[in-house]
Amino acid sequence: MHVDIGDEFASGLPEGRQICESIPHPMAQHSISHIELDEDTILWRNADIEQERRVAIYDLIEENTFRPVRASEAGATGPYRLRLSVQDGRLALDIRNGDDEPLELLVLGLARFRRPIREYFAICDSYYQAIRKATPSEIETIDMARRGVHNHAAELLMERLEGKVETDFATARRLFTLICVLHIKS
């Protein structure tokens, strides 16, 4: 799947560049090469959230560390395909090999993430409003708070994945962003 990011993409990519959600990583054994979000779970709330999703997917595919422990111990080396969904209030991580064959399904309770998700959306809403009308120092203050909430949530995700998936902090941050996108309900 290719997502045209168009002119509104503000991360410095050349105009018209596309995000490819499946980029081969021939040298990266323990990484995600493709990520899919359960479309039935997602409600596109607004353009800002859609932009967050695009950036998180692009950055995640470009650089990540992801080693599912059980699958790896059974001989799987990746790169991996990952499908994220929310089922019955739980996060499902469907991990597959490059041929799209199932390796393992991890299911994590989302109860510990409810507050960080709410806080993240609240601070993001404040940030999006601020960039439209606030002073640079006000925007910087809100952005620092947003990064703090995001960092805390990434640490929590790494704790929850401990012993199941080895990952790095940057990958956990991007995965948390995608968990938030999945968590939006009408």
MARVEX-24509 format. One record per residue: y, z, x of N, C-alpha, C, O in turn; chain. Coordinates in pm, whole numbers. Each point is the difference from the previous one (the first is absolute). Layout:
BEGIN
      n.Y      n.Z      n.X     ca.Y     ca.Z     ca.X      c.Y      c.Z      c.X      o.Y      o.Z      o.X   nuza
        Y        Z        X        Y        Z        X        Y        Z        X        Y        Z        X      A
...
REM end
This chain:
BEGIN
      n.Y      n.Z      n.X     ca.Y     ca.Z     ca.X      c.Y      c.Z      c.X      o.Y      o.Z      o.X   nuza
     -117        0       84      117        0      -84      123        0       89        8       78       94      A
       86     -162     -123      127       -3       71      109       44      -96        2      -40     -116      A
       87      122      166      112       46      -81      126      -55       63       30       31      115      A
       46     -114     -187      125      -52       50      103      110      -10       29       50     -108      A
       26      -12      223       92      112        0      143      -41      -25       84       85      -31      A
      -54     -212       43      131      -52      -39      116       58       78      -19       66      102      A
      140      -93     -149      123       38       68       31      148       -6       75       50       84      A
     -130       23     -182       38      139      -16      -65       91      102       33      118        7      A
     -126     -170       71      -70       83       97       95       38      112       55      -88       67      A
      -34      215      -46      104       45       91      -53       54      132       73       72       69      A
     -196     -103      -32      -53       59      122       16      -89      122      -56       30      105      A
      130     -138     -116       26      -82      115      -97     -115       18        7      -69      102      A
      -96       46     -196      -88     -115       10       79     -127      -26       97        1      -76      A
     -136     -112      139       69     -125      -27       -9      -37     -148      -99       29      -67      A
      204      -92       19        6      -39     -141     -121      -86      -36      -40      -88       76      A
      -18      116     -193     -113      -78      -50     -134       40       58     -102      -57      -40      A
       98      153      134     -127       42       57      -84       65     -109       53       65      -89      A
     -183      -82       97      -89       57     -100      -77      116       60      -22        8      121      A
      -18       81     -208      -89      108       39     -141      -48      -31      -31      -36     -113      A
      -51       36      212     -139      -36      -22      -77      131       -6        3       79       94      A
      -71      -56     -203      -71      126      -18     -137       -3       67      -73       99       -6      A
       38     -209       70     -125       -9       71       25      -75      130        2     -123        3      A
       19      197      104       27      -58      130     -113       42       93      -29      119       12      A
      -37     -215       53     -111       38       88       48       79      121      105      -28       58      A
     -183      127      -20       26       81      119     -122      -11       90      -84       90        0      A
       73     -199       78     -123      -19       77      -24      110      104     -115       29       32      A
      220       33       21      -16      101      104       -8      141      -58      -41       92       70      A
       80      -74     -193        7      135      -58     -128       32      -75      -20      -47     -112      A
      -65      126      172     -126       34      -65       21       97     -116      -60      -16     -106      A
      143      114      126       17      103     -102      139      -11      -60       92       76       32      A
      -80     -174     -121      127      -23      -66      -25      -63     -136     -110      -44      -31      A
      215       43      -49       -3      -66     -130       54     -141       19      110      -18       53      A
     -187      -81      -97       46     -139       11       44      -54     -136       67     -103       -7      A
     -105      171      -99       34      -45     -136       13      124      -88      -82       92        8      A
      184      -90      -91       16      112      -92       29      -54     -139       76      -95      -17      A
     -139      157      -79       17      -41     -140       28      125      -82      -63      104       18      A
      159     -116     -108       30      109      -94      -53      -39     -136       10     -115      -41      A
      -67      211      -29      -52      -24     -134      116      -36      -93       81       85      -36      A
      -74     -210       -2      110      -50      -82        4       67     -139      106       10      -60      A
     -221       35       10       -4       65     -132       67      137        3       41       52     -104      A
      -31        6      222       59      133       14      152       -6       11       69       96      -35      A
      -18     -208       83      141       -9       38       89      -45     -114      -33      -93      -74      A
      145      160       61      109      -43      -86      119      -21       92       49       96       60      A
       -3     -219      -46      113      -25       90      123       62      -63       57      -54      -95      A
      -16      165      147      108       77      -57      135      -68       20       78      -10      -94      A
      -52      -37      214      126      -69       26      -11      -75      131     -100        9       71      A
      203      -84      -39       -1      -83      120       -8       85      128      -60      -42       98      A
      120      161     -100       -3       86      118     -143       44       33      -40        0      116      A
      -36       38     -218     -139       42       21      -84     -119       46      -85       14       88      A
      108     -130     -147      -72     -120       42       30      -30      147      -89      -39       75      A
      212       57      -34       38      -21      140      -72       99       91      -47      -37      108      A
       40      163     -150      -73      101       78     -146      -43       19      -56       13      108      A
       -5      -64     -216     -139      -46        7      -14     -113      100      -92        2       83      A
      181     -100      -90       -7     -115       91       12       43      145      -78      -44       85      A
      175      128      -57       23       44      137     -120       80       50      -46      -21      112      A
       -6      113     -195     -114       82       41     -121      -86       31      -69       23       99      A
       41     -121     -184     -115      -88       24       21      -81      127      -90       -9       83      A
      206      -50      -69       27      -81      119      -16       84      126      -71      -39       93      A
      138      154      -89       -7       86      118     -141       51       26      -43        8      115      A
      -28       25     -221     -137       50       15      -91     -106       60      -76       30       92      A
       84     -151     -143      -86     -107       52       36      -35      144      -87      -28       82      A
      215       31      -51       46      -32      135      -53       99      103      -41      -40      110      A
       41      170     -144      -42      101       97      -55      120      -73       69       63      -80      A
     -194      -30      107      -61      117      -61     -120       45       79      -55      -75       81      A
       16      197     -106     -123       56       55      -77       57     -117       51       84      -74      A
     -174     -131       57      -79       41     -116     -147       -8       38      -54     -109       18      A
      -10      224       -6     -142        6       36      -73       89      -99        6      123       11      A
      -76     -184     -109      -81       81      -92     -118       59       78      -82      -74       55      A
       74      203      -50      -94       70       87     -145      -35      -32      -74      -41       89      A
       31       58     -215     -141      -26      -34      -38     -145       24     -106      -27       57      A
      189      -65     -100      -29     -143       19       -6      -33      148      -85      -77       44      A
      175      135       33        4      -25      144     -126       56       67      -59      -65       87      A
       19      185     -127     -121       60       56     -124      -80      -36     -101        6       70      A
      108      -80     -182     -112      -84      -42        5     -138       66      -85      -85      -27      A
      185       62      113        6     -125       74      111      -96      -39       18     -103       65      A
       56      132     -169      109      -89      -41      115       13      101       32      109       47      A
       28     -222      -14      108        2       97      131      -54      -53      103       17       65      A
     -102      -80     -179      124      -55      -54       34     -131       68      -79      -52       78      A
      195       -1     -107      103       57      -86      -49       14     -144      -95      -66      -42      A
      163      152      -32      -44       37     -134       90      -58     -108      118      -27       22      A
     -177       10     -136       74      -36     -122        7      128      -82      -99       71      -13      A
      216      -42      -43       20      124      -73       59      -30     -136       98      -72      -12      A
     -160      129      -91       54      -11     -136       33      141      -47      -86       89        2      A
      211      -69      -43       45      129      -50       14       -4     -151       52      -97      -56      A
      -99      203       -9       18       10     -144        4      148      -38      -40       87       77      A
       90      -62     -197       -1      135      -55      -93       -3     -120       19      -77      -94      A
     -122      163      100      -99        7     -107      -15      146      -41      -34       85       81      A
       60      -59     -208      -14      136      -52       76      103       82      -50      109       27      A
      171     -145       14       83       92       75      -40       18      145       47       93       66      A
     -133     -179      -17      -45        8      138       29     -132       71       -3     -107      -59      A
       32      119      189       23     -118       82     -133      -52       49      -77       74       61      A
       49     -200      -86     -122      -64       48       35      -96      113       85      -88      -17      A
     -150      106      131       15      -89      114     -132      -75       15      -98       54       52      A
       96     -178      -96     -118      -85        8        8      -74      133       81      -92       16      A
     -165      132       79        4      -56      135     -112     -102       14     -116       29      -30      A
      153     -149       76      -95     -109       14       12      -63      138      101       17       69      A
     -204      -90      -31        7      -70      128       75     -132      -18       47      -31     -109      A
      -38      -46      215       74     -126       -2      -58     -103      -95       71      -90      -44      A
     -199      102       11      -66      -91      -94        7       53     -143      -67      -53      -89      A
      146      154       66       22       63     -131     -125       69      -54      -17       13     -122      A
      -69       32      212     -118       78      -40       36      148        4       64       46       94      A
     -105       30     -196       36      142       -6      -56       79      118     -116      -17       38      A
      200      104       18      -42       91      106       -4      143      -52      -99       71       17      A
      208      -29      -81        2      133      -62      116       10      -97       98      -73        8      A
     -113      167      -99      103       29      -99       40      146       18      -82       90      -17      A
      207      -69       51       52      135       12       83       31     -123       81      -83      -43      A
      -99      201      -13       76       41     -117       67      133       34      -65       97       36      A
      198      -97      -47       78      120       31       75       47     -124       59      -81      -72      A
      -62      209       47       79       55     -108      149      -16       31       41       14      115      A
       37      -42     -216      143      -20       18       84      122      -36      122       -5        9      A
     -186      113      -50       75      118      -43       97       48      106      115       33      -31      A
     -158      -30      157       88       47      107      113      -99       31       95       34       70      A
     -106     -155     -122      101     -102       25      103      -12     -113      100      -69       15      A
     -126      136     -126       92      -15     -115      143       37       35       93      -76      -28      A
      -76      190       89      135       44       34       65      -92      104      113      -43      -20      A
     -182       12      133       63      -92       96       33     -136      -61      102      -60       36      A
     -185       10     -126       28     -129      -64      126       11      -87       87      -86        6      A
      -78      193      -86      120       21      -82      125       13       87      103      -61      -28      A
     -114      142      132      113       19       91       40     -131       67      119      -30       15      A
     -218      -47       25       28     -127       68       72      -96      -93       99      -63       39      A
     -146       51     -163       68      -89      -94      140       49      -34       93      -81      -13      A
      -76      212        0      133       53      -31       98      -28      114      113      -42      -23      A
     -157       65      147       89      -23      113       23     -149       22      108      -41       42      A
     -209      -41      -70       19     -145       10      102      -48     -103       85      -83       32      A
      -94      134     -154       99      -39     -103      141       37       45       93      -78      -16      A
      -79      199       73      131       41       51       46      -91      112      117      -37        8      A
     -209        0       78       32      -87      113       46     -138      -49      101      -52       47      A
     -175       -6     -141       35     -133      -51      137        2      -70       77      -95       12      A
      -48      202      -83      132       14      -62      108       17      106      109      -55      -12      A
     -141      131      115       99       27      105       35     -126       77      117      -22       32      A
     -213      -61       -2       33     -119       78       89      -97      -77       60      -90       58      A
      -51      109     -187       88      -84      -81      143       55      -10       93      -75      -26      A
      -76      207       48      134       56      -24       42      116       90      115       43       -9      A
     -201        9       93       33      118       80       56      -38      138       -4     -116       41      A
       55      216       25       52      -21      135     -118       -7       98     -110       47      -32      A
      130     -105      149     -108       -7       99      -59      137       36     -121       12       18      A
      204       91       -8      -54      133       34      -83       57     -114     -100       67       25      A
      137      -93     -149      -80       45     -115     -134      -73       -3     -104       59      -27      A
      107     -188       56     -124      -79        3      -91       52      111     -121       12      -21      A
      177       18      136      -80       49      112      -65      134      -34     -116       23       34      A
      189       65     -101      -53      130      -39     -118      -16      -97     -103       64       16      A
      119     -149     -114     -107      -24      -97     -119      -67       68     -115       34      -30      A
      141     -128      121     -108      -68       71      -79       97       86     -122      -11       11      A
      190      106       51      -69      102       80      -92       84      -88     -112       32       39      A
      160        4     -157      -83       76      -94     -118      -83      -46     -112       51      -12      A
      135     -179      -13     -108      -90      -42     -106      -10      108     -120        7      -30      A
      162      -23      154      -96       -7      111      -78      131       12     -120       -1       28      A
      188      115      -49      -68      128        8     -111       14     -104     -110       45       31      A
      140      -83     -155     -101        4     -107     -115      -95       33     -117       35      -16      A
      152     -153       63     -102     -101       34      -88       49      115     -122      -15       -4      A
      183       75      106      -76       51      114      -95      112      -43     -116        3       42      A
      165       89     -125      -85      109      -49     -119      -56      -77     -113       46       18      A
      137     -143     -103     -108      -61      -79     -100      -72       90     -120        4      -26      A
      167      -69      130      -90      -68       94      -90      101       71     -119      -25       20      A
      177      139       18      -80      106       62     -105       53      -96     -114       24       39      A
      151       -7     -165      -94       44     -102     -113     -102      -17     -116       39      -11      A
      150     -167        9     -102     -104      -12      -95        3      120     -121      -13      -16      A
      176       30      135      -86        7      118      -95      120       -8     -116      -10       39      A
      165      122      -91      -87      117      -21     -113      -31      -96     -115       35       24      A
      150     -102     -135     -100      -32     -104     -102     -101       51     -114       -1      -47      A
      153      -84      141      -91     -101       54      -80       51      120      -92      -67       47      A
      127      187        2      -67       53      118     -151        6      -21      -48       49     -102      A
      -24      -99      200     -146       -5       -6      -53     -118      -80     -120      -27        0      A
      209      -45      -68      -39     -116      -80       53     -130       60      -73      -98       12      A
      201      100       24       65     -116       60       89       47      112       82       90      -19      A
      -97     -150      136       92       26      110      113     -100      -11      -22     -121       -7      A
      143      172        6      117      -86      -14      114       60       79       -9      114       47      A
      116     -188      -32      117       52       68      109       31     -102      -12      -31     -119      A
      119       93      167      107       45      -88       70     -118      -70       26        7     -120      A
        3     -113      194       69     -116      -59      -84      -63     -111       53      -40     -104      A
     -183       30      126      -88      -55     -103       -2       91     -122        5      -49     -113      A
      -13      178      134       -1       96     -112      130      -10      -81       -3        8     -122      A
      117      -25      189      128      -16      -71       -4     -122      -91       41        8     -116      A
      -89     -118      168       -3     -124      -79     -100       12     -114       25      -49     -110      A
     -138      112      135      -97       21     -108       58       89     -109      -24      -24     -118      A
      100      127      157       62       86     -100       96      -81      -88        3       19     -121      A
       74     -108      181       89      -85      -80      -79      -77     -104       41       -9     -116      A
     -155      -47      156      -83      -77      -94      -64       90     -105      -19      -42     -114      A
      -14      164      151      -52       97      -98      107       27     -105      -30       10     -119      A
      154        3      162      110       22      -94       12     -116      -96       17       20     -120      A
      -25     -142      171        8     -119      -85     -110        3     -105       24      -31     -117      A
     -145       68      158     -112        8      -94       19      111     -101      -55       -7     -110      A
      130      108      146       13      119      -84      103      -16     -111       11       86      -88      A
       64     -195       91      101      -22     -105      -70      -26     -131      -86      -87      -10      A
      123      161      -90      -57      -16     -134      113      -29      -98      114       38       21      A
     -149     -108     -127      102      -31     -101       34      123      -82       84       -6      -89      A
REM end
